[in-house]
Amino acid sequence: MMVVESEAVVLCAQDYGESDRIVTFFSVEWGLVRAMAKGARRSRKRFVHAFEPNSVVQVGLRQRRALSWVESCRLVEGHLALRSDPLRWAYAGLLVETTLRLNPENLPNPTYYVLLRSGLARLGTDRDPANVAALFLVRAMRILGALPSLEGCCQCGPTMAEASLWRLSLATGRFSCGAHSAADKEGIDLDKGAVALLQAMLQAPLEKIWRFRLRKRAVHGLIKAVCAWVEDHTGQSLKSRRLLHRMETGPEIPAPSPTSAALVVSP
């Protein structure tokens, strides 16, 4: 069987048997894929440093009926800055875990791959890793078709100039103006400026979305809302979410107030 190579992000790896490992990648070529690395626990040279989570690798897989086999794997980028900062590492875990939960196996999604790769790189350099995580999660929801349209109220359809307060509810898939937001008690309140900049971020090229900066309470509100949606949608809790709760200043990430969700764009 032919070996196919692709750039990929290592999501996780687990021991299997006495000498093997099963590695989960998100790749350009295959999307989410799991593969057996035969003898990976015994060999010190063949796969050196290649299966560390959050790393970018060039991997060669031999397709098999049940589980692909890793024939080669070369480290491209180890993201060392993430490994030296526990908080950045925890946010990287959130990006990886949501990717695992939301993407079906063997379904290529090159756009999502670019978002994941650039998001992990940005986490290692940006002064505010929480902001990077929030932007990643919102854009990922749009790529996967799970984000409601932000172009107008789901009921009355007003333009942005006609309403000053909006509510985004991922649980119900609704985006509504202040007059029709009472039904979505778990939604996120956003002012008109915040919504306008979210629209701009969603339309911007992927490599430029990191210049958008949300105010702190909006960041935490969006992260909390997306994580809650992922857990409800998949029926599985996010370990990275619990870890971040413990690492942040409070036990829970607070929801935003109606007037605190404005966005600004950094130069």
Contacts in CASP RR format, 6 or more apart in sequence:
PFRMAT RR
TARGET T0000
AUTHOR 0000-0000-0000
METHOD contacts of the structure
MODEL  1
MMVVESEAVVLCAQDYGESDRIVTFFSVEWGLVRAMAKGARRSRKRFVHA
FEPNSVVQVGLRQRRALSWVESCRLVEGHLALRSDPLRWAYAGLLVETTL
RLNPENLPNPTYYVLLRSGLARLGTDRDPANVAALFLVRAMRILGALPSL
EGCCQCGPTMAEASLWRLSLATGRFSCGAHSAADKEGIDLDKGAVALLQA
MLQAPLEKIWRFRLRKRAVHGLIKAVCAWVEDHTGQSLKSRRLLHRMETG
PEIPAPSPTSAALVVSP
1 62 0 8 1.000
1 63 0 8 1.000
1 64 0 8 1.000
2 62 0 8 1.000
2 63 0 8 1.000
3 60 0 8 1.000
3 61 0 8 1.000
3 62 0 8 1.000
3 71 0 8 1.000
3 72 0 8 1.000
4 29 0 8 1.000
4 60 0 8 1.000
4 61 0 8 1.000
4 62 0 8 1.000
4 63 0 8 1.000
5 29 0 8 1.000
5 58 0 8 1.000
5 59 0 8 1.000
5 60 0 8 1.000
5 61 0 8 1.000
5 72 0 8 1.000
6 27 0 8 1.000
6 28 0 8 1.000
6 29 0 8 1.000
6 30 0 8 1.000
6 58 0 8 1.000
6 59 0 8 1.000
6 60 0 8 1.000
6 61 0 8 1.000
7 27 0 8 1.000
7 28 0 8 1.000
7 56 0 8 1.000
7 57 0 8 1.000
7 58 0 8 1.000
7 59 0 8 1.000
7 76 0 8 1.000
8 25 0 8 1.000
8 26 0 8 1.000
8 27 0 8 1.000
8 28 0 8 1.000
8 29 0 8 1.000
8 33 0 8 1.000
8 56 0 8 1.000
8 57 0 8 1.000
8 58 0 8 1.000
8 59 0 8 1.000
9 25 0 8 1.000
9 26 0 8 1.000
9 27 0 8 1.000
9 54 0 8 1.000
9 55 0 8 1.000
9 56 0 8 1.000
9 57 0 8 1.000
9 96 0 8 1.000
9 113 0 8 1.000
9 116 0 8 1.000
9 117 0 8 1.000
9 120 0 8 1.000
10 23 0 8 1.000
10 24 0 8 1.000
10 25 0 8 1.000
10 50 0 8 1.000
10 51 0 8 1.000
10 52 0 8 1.000
10 53 0 8 1.000
10 54 0 8 1.000
10 55 0 8 1.000
10 56 0 8 1.000
10 57 0 8 1.000
11 24 0 8 1.000
11 25 0 8 1.000
11 26 0 8 1.000
11 32 0 8 1.000
11 53 0 8 1.000
11 96 0 8 1.000
11 99 0 8 1.000
11 100 0 8 1.000
12 23 0 8 1.000
12 24 0 8 1.000
12 53 0 8 1.000
12 96 0 8 1.000
12 100 0 8 1.000
13 21 0 8 1.000
13 22 0 8 1.000
13 23 0 8 1.000
13 24 0 8 1.000
13 37 0 8 1.000
13 51 0 8 1.000
13 53 0 8 1.000
14 21 0 8 1.000
14 22 0 8 1.000
15 21 0 8 1.000
15 41 0 8 1.000
16 22 0 8 1.000
16 36 0 8 1.000
18 41 0 8 1.000
19 38 0 8 1.000
19 39 0 8 1.000
19 40 0 8 1.000
19 41 0 8 1.000
19 42 0 8 1.000
20 36 0 8 1.000
20 37 0 8 1.000
20 38 0 8 1.000
20 39 0 8 1.000
20 40 0 8 1.000
20 41 0 8 1.000
21 36 0 8 1.000
21 37 0 8 1.000
21 39 0 8 1.000
21 40 0 8 1.000
21 41 0 8 1.000
21 51 0 8 1.000
22 34 0 8 1.000
22 35 0 8 1.000
22 36 0 8 1.000
22 37 0 8 1.000
22 67 0 8 1.000
23 34 0 8 1.000
23 35 0 8 1.000
23 36 0 8 1.000
23 37 0 8 1.000
23 40 0 8 1.000
23 51 0 8 1.000
23 70 0 8 1.000
23 73 0 8 1.000
24 32 0 8 1.000
24 33 0 8 1.000
24 34 0 8 1.000
24 100 0 8 1.000
25 31 0 8 1.000
25 32 0 8 1.000
25 33 0 8 1.000
25 34 0 8 1.000
25 35 0 8 1.000
25 57 0 8 1.000
25 59 0 8 1.000
26 32 0 8 1.000
26 33 0 8 1.000
26 99 0 8 1.000
26 103 0 8 1.000
26 112 0 8 1.000
26 113 0 8 1.000
26 116 0 8 1.000
27 33 0 8 1.000
27 59 0 8 1.000
27 113 0 8 1.000
28 108 0 8 1.000
28 110 0 8 1.000
28 113 0 8 1.000
29 108 0 8 1.000
30 61 0 8 1.000
30 106 0 8 1.000
30 108 0 8 1.000
31 103 0 8 1.000
31 105 0 8 1.000
31 106 0 8 1.000
31 107 0 8 1.000
31 108 0 8 1.000
31 109 0 8 1.000
31 112 0 8 1.000
31 113 0 8 1.000
32 99 0 8 1.000
32 100 0 8 1.000
32 103 0 8 1.000
32 104 0 8 1.000
32 105 0 8 1.000
32 106 0 8 1.000
32 107 0 8 1.000
33 61 0 8 1.000
33 68 0 8 1.000
33 105 0 8 1.000
33 106 0 8 1.000
34 67 0 8 1.000
34 68 0 8 1.000
34 105 0 8 1.000
35 59 0 8 1.000
35 61 0 8 1.000
35 67 0 8 1.000
35 68 0 8 1.000
35 69 0 8 1.000
35 70 0 8 1.000
36 67 0 8 1.000
36 68 0 8 1.000
36 69 0 8 1.000
36 70 0 8 1.000
37 47 0 8 1.000
37 51 0 8 1.000
37 69 0 8 1.000
37 70 0 8 1.000
37 73 0 8 1.000
38 69 0 8 1.000
38 70 0 8 1.000
39 46 0 8 1.000
40 46 0 8 1.000
40 47 0 8 1.000
40 51 0 8 1.000
40 70 0 8 1.000
47 70 0 8 1.000
47 73 0 8 1.000
48 75 0 8 1.000
49 55 0 8 1.000
49 75 0 8 1.000
49 78 0 8 1.000
50 57 0 8 1.000
50 59 0 8 1.000
50 73 0 8 1.000
50 74 0 8 1.000
50 75 0 8 1.000
51 73 0 8 1.000
52 78 0 8 1.000
53 92 0 8 1.000
53 93 0 8 1.000
53 96 0 8 1.000
54 78 0 8 1.000
54 79 0 8 1.000
54 82 0 8 1.000
54 89 0 8 1.000
54 92 0 8 1.000
54 93 0 8 1.000
54 96 0 8 1.000
54 120 0 8 1.000
55 75 0 8 1.000
55 76 0 8 1.000
55 77 0 8 1.000
55 78 0 8 1.000
55 79 0 8 1.000
56 75 0 8 1.000
56 76 0 8 1.000
56 77 0 8 1.000
56 78 0 8 1.000
56 79 0 8 1.000
56 117 0 8 1.000
56 120 0 8 1.000
57 73 0 8 1.000
57 74 0 8 1.000
57 75 0 8 1.000
57 76 0 8 1.000
58 72 0 8 1.000
58 73 0 8 1.000
58 74 0 8 1.000
58 76 0 8 1.000
59 70 0 8 1.000
59 72 0 8 1.000
59 73 0 8 1.000
59 74 0 8 1.000
60 70 0 8 1.000
60 71 0 8 1.000
60 72 0 8 1.000
60 73 0 8 1.000
61 68 0 8 1.000
61 69 0 8 1.000
61 70 0 8 1.000
61 71 0 8 1.000
62 68 0 8 1.000
62 69 0 8 1.000
62 71 0 8 1.000
77 121 0 8 1.000
79 92 0 8 1.000
79 120 0 8 1.000
79 121 0 8 1.000
79 123 0 8 1.000
79 124 0 8 1.000
81 88 0 8 1.000
81 124 0 8 1.000
81 125 0 8 1.000
82 88 0 8 1.000
82 89 0 8 1.000
82 92 0 8 1.000
82 120 0 8 1.000
82 123 0 8 1.000
82 124 0 8 1.000
83 89 0 8 1.000
85 124 0 8 1.000
86 247 0 8 1.000
87 129 0 8 1.000
87 247 0 8 1.000
88 123 0 8 1.000
88 124 0 8 1.000
88 129 0 8 1.000
90 240 0 8 1.000
90 243 0 8 1.000
90 244 0 8 1.000
90 247 0 8 1.000
91 123 0 8 1.000
91 129 0 8 1.000
91 130 0 8 1.000
91 132 0 8 1.000
91 133 0 8 1.000
91 240 0 8 1.000
91 244 0 8 1.000
92 120 0 8 1.000
92 123 0 8 1.000
93 240 0 8 1.000
94 133 0 8 1.000
94 137 0 8 1.000
94 223 0 8 1.000
94 227 0 8 1.000
94 238 0 8 1.000
94 240 0 8 1.000
94 241 0 8 1.000
94 244 0 8 1.000
95 116 0 8 1.000
95 119 0 8 1.000
95 120 0 8 1.000
95 123 0 8 1.000
95 133 0 8 1.000
95 136 0 8 1.000
96 240 0 8 1.000
97 238 0 8 1.000
97 239 0 8 1.000
97 240 0 8 1.000
98 137 0 8 1.000
98 140 0 8 1.000
98 226 0 8 1.000
98 227 0 8 1.000
98 230 0 8 1.000
98 238 0 8 1.000
99 112 0 8 1.000
99 116 0 8 1.000
99 140 0 8 1.000
101 230 0 8 1.000
101 233 0 8 1.000
101 234 0 8 1.000
101 236 0 8 1.000
101 238 0 8 1.000
102 140 0 8 1.000
102 144 0 8 1.000
102 146 0 8 1.000
102 230 0 8 1.000
102 233 0 8 1.000
102 234 0 8 1.000
103 109 0 8 1.000
103 112 0 8 1.000
103 144 0 8 1.000
109 143 0 8 1.000
111 143 0 8 1.000
111 206 0 8 1.000
112 140 0 8 1.000
112 143 0 8 1.000
112 144 0 8 1.000
114 206 0 8 1.000
114 207 0 8 1.000
115 136 0 8 1.000
115 139 0 8 1.000
115 140 0 8 1.000
115 143 0 8 1.000
115 206 0 8 1.000
116 136 0 8 1.000
118 206 0 8 1.000
118 207 0 8 1.000
118 210 0 8 1.000
119 132 0 8 1.000
119 136 0 8 1.000
119 210 0 8 1.000
122 132 0 8 1.000
122 210 0 8 1.000
123 129 0 8 1.000
123 132 0 8 1.000
123 133 0 8 1.000
126 132 0 8 1.000
126 210 0 8 1.000
128 213 0 8 1.000
128 219 0 8 1.000
130 216 0 8 1.000
130 219 0 8 1.000
130 220 0 8 1.000
130 223 0 8 1.000
131 213 0 8 1.000
131 214 0 8 1.000
131 219 0 8 1.000
132 210 0 8 1.000
133 219 0 8 1.000
133 223 0 8 1.000
134 214 0 8 1.000
134 218 0 8 1.000
134 219 0 8 1.000
134 221 0 8 1.000
134 222 0 8 1.000
134 223 0 8 1.000
135 201 0 8 1.000
135 209 0 8 1.000
135 210 0 8 1.000
135 212 0 8 1.000
135 214 0 8 1.000
137 222 0 8 1.000
137 223 0 8 1.000
137 226 0 8 1.000
137 227 0 8 1.000
138 147 0 8 1.000
138 198 0 8 1.000
138 201 0 8 1.000
138 202 0 8 1.000
138 222 0 8 1.000
138 226 0 8 1.000
139 201 0 8 1.000
139 202 0 8 1.000
139 206 0 8 1.000
139 209 0 8 1.000
141 147 0 8 1.000
141 170 0 8 1.000
141 226 0 8 1.000
141 229 0 8 1.000
142 202 0 8 1.000
146 170 0 8 1.000
146 229 0 8 1.000
146 233 0 8 1.000
147 170 0 8 1.000
147 202 0 8 1.000
148 154 0 8 1.000
148 168 0 8 1.000
148 169 0 8 1.000
148 170 0 8 1.000
148 173 0 8 1.000
148 174 0 8 1.000
148 175 0 8 1.000
149 175 0 8 1.000
150 168 0 8 1.000
150 175 0 8 1.000
150 195 0 8 1.000
150 198 0 8 1.000
150 199 0 8 1.000
150 202 0 8 1.000
151 199 0 8 1.000
152 158 0 8 1.000
152 159 0 8 1.000
152 160 0 8 1.000
152 175 0 8 1.000
152 177 0 8 1.000
153 163 0 8 1.000
153 166 0 8 1.000
153 175 0 8 1.000
153 176 0 8 1.000
153 177 0 8 1.000
153 179 0 8 1.000
153 180 0 8 1.000
154 173 0 8 1.000
154 174 0 8 1.000
154 175 0 8 1.000
154 176 0 8 1.000
154 180 0 8 1.000
155 176 0 8 1.000
155 177 0 8 1.000
155 180 0 8 1.000
156 177 0 8 1.000
156 179 0 8 1.000
156 180 0 8 1.000
157 177 0 8 1.000
158 177 0 8 1.000
160 192 0 8 1.000
160 195 0 8 1.000
160 196 0 8 1.000
162 177 0 8 1.000
163 177 0 8 1.000
163 178 0 8 1.000
163 179 0 8 1.000
163 192 0 8 1.000
164 191 0 8 1.000
164 192 0 8 1.000
165 177 0 8 1.000
165 178 0 8 1.000
165 181 0 8 1.000
165 189 0 8 1.000
165 190 0 8 1.000
165 191 0 8 1.000
165 192 0 8 1.000
165 258 0 8 1.000
166 175 0 8 1.000
166 176 0 8 1.000
166 177 0 8 1.000
166 178 0 8 1.000
166 181 0 8 1.000
166 189 0 8 1.000
166 190 0 8 1.000
166 191 0 8 1.000
166 192 0 8 1.000
166 195 0 8 1.000
167 174 0 8 1.000
167 175 0 8 1.000
167 176 0 8 1.000
167 177 0 8 1.000
167 178 0 8 1.000
167 181 0 8 1.000
167 184 0 8 1.000
167 187 0 8 1.000
167 188 0 8 1.000
167 189 0 8 1.000
167 190 0 8 1.000
168 174 0 8 1.000
168 175 0 8 1.000
168 187 0 8 1.000
168 188 0 8 1.000
168 190 0 8 1.000
168 225 0 8 1.000
169 175 0 8 1.000
169 176 0 8 1.000
169 184 0 8 1.000
169 186 0 8 1.000
169 187 0 8 1.000
169 188 0 8 1.000
170 187 0 8 1.000
170 225 0 8 1.000
170 226 0 8 1.000
170 228 0 8 1.000
170 229 0 8 1.000
171 184 0 8 1.000
171 186 0 8 1.000
171 187 0 8 1.000
171 228 0 8 1.000
171 229 0 8 1.000
171 232 0 8 1.000
172 183 0 8 1.000
172 184 0 8 1.000
174 183 0 8 1.000
174 184 0 8 1.000
176 183 0 8 1.000
176 184 0 8 1.000
181 187 0 8 1.000
181 189 0 8 1.000
186 225 0 8 1.000
186 228 0 8 1.000
187 225 0 8 1.000
188 218 0 8 1.000
188 221 0 8 1.000
188 222 0 8 1.000
188 225 0 8 1.000
188 255 0 8 1.000
188 256 0 8 1.000
188 261 0 8 1.000
189 256 0 8 1.000
189 257 0 8 1.000
189 258 0 8 1.000
189 261 0 8 1.000
190 198 0 8 1.000
190 218 0 8 1.000
190 256 0 8 1.000
190 261 0 8 1.000
191 258 0 8 1.000
191 259 0 8 1.000
191 261 0 8 1.000
191 262 0 8 1.000
193 262 0 8 1.000
193 263 0 8 1.000
194 214 0 8 1.000
194 218 0 8 1.000
194 261 0 8 1.000
194 262 0 8 1.000
194 263 0 8 1.000
197 212 0 8 1.000
197 263 0 8 1.000
197 264 0 8 1.000
197 265 0 8 1.000
198 263 0 8 1.000
200 212 0 8 1.000
200 265 0 8 1.000
201 209 0 8 1.000
201 212 0 8 1.000
201 263 0 8 1.000
204 212 0 8 1.000
211 265 0 8 1.000
211 266 0 8 1.000
211 267 0 8 1.000
212 263 0 8 1.000
212 265 0 8 1.000
212 266 0 8 1.000
213 263 0 8 1.000
213 264 0 8 1.000
213 265 0 8 1.000
213 266 0 8 1.000
214 222 0 8 1.000
214 261 0 8 1.000
214 263 0 8 1.000
214 264 0 8 1.000
215 260 0 8 1.000
215 261 0 8 1.000
215 262 0 8 1.000
215 263 0 8 1.000
215 264 0 8 1.000
217 254 0 8 1.000
217 256 0 8 1.000
217 257 0 8 1.000
217 260 0 8 1.000
217 261 0 8 1.000
218 256 0 8 1.000
218 260 0 8 1.000
218 261 0 8 1.000
218 262 0 8 1.000
218 263 0 8 1.000
220 253 0 8 1.000
220 254 0 8 1.000
220 255 0 8 1.000
220 256 0 8 1.000
221 253 0 8 1.000
221 254 0 8 1.000
221 255 0 8 1.000
221 256 0 8 1.000
221 261 0 8 1.000
223 244 0 8 1.000
223 253 0 8 1.000
224 252 0 8 1.000
224 253 0 8 1.000
224 254 0 8 1.000
224 255 0 8 1.000
227 238 0 8 1.000
227 241 0 8 1.000
230 238 0 8 1.000
231 237 0 8 1.000
231 238 0 8 1.000
231 241 0 8 1.000
244 253 0 8 1.000
245 251 0 8 1.000
245 252 0 8 1.000
245 253 0 8 1.000
END
